[in-house]
Amino acid sequence: MRLFEGTEFDRPPHCEVCGELEEECICPPPEKVWLAPEKQTARIAVEKRKKGKQVTVVRGLSPDESDLPALLTQLKSQCGAGGTLKEDEIEIQGDQADRVRDVLCEIGYCIK
Ligand SMILES: [Zn+2]
């Protein structure tokens, strides 16, 4: 029995793209491999926007290393607030620093 048999990791031995054996295949990996959260450091800041609105900003996470849209979705739902993604910054409406910190910690990110 193979290690991951019966799981989503149990891929066929031939590459689906080029048809070569996976061992000989030189295609790029089909799915993006994210950097482990433990190796990334997020910076959280609460800033004021126009009309005195407060936003919680998460910086320091690269869109090439983290699935930022997914992270935004998770933060919005756990904070119960709206938010947007601006290139490599996540903005959550309101002062959510404590909640955002908890969520990021739980995922495994280092927090500065
Ligand atoms: Zn291939």
Residues whose N, C-alpha, C, O or C-beta is under 5 A from the ligand:
A	BS01	ZN	C15 V17 C18 G19 C25 I26 C27
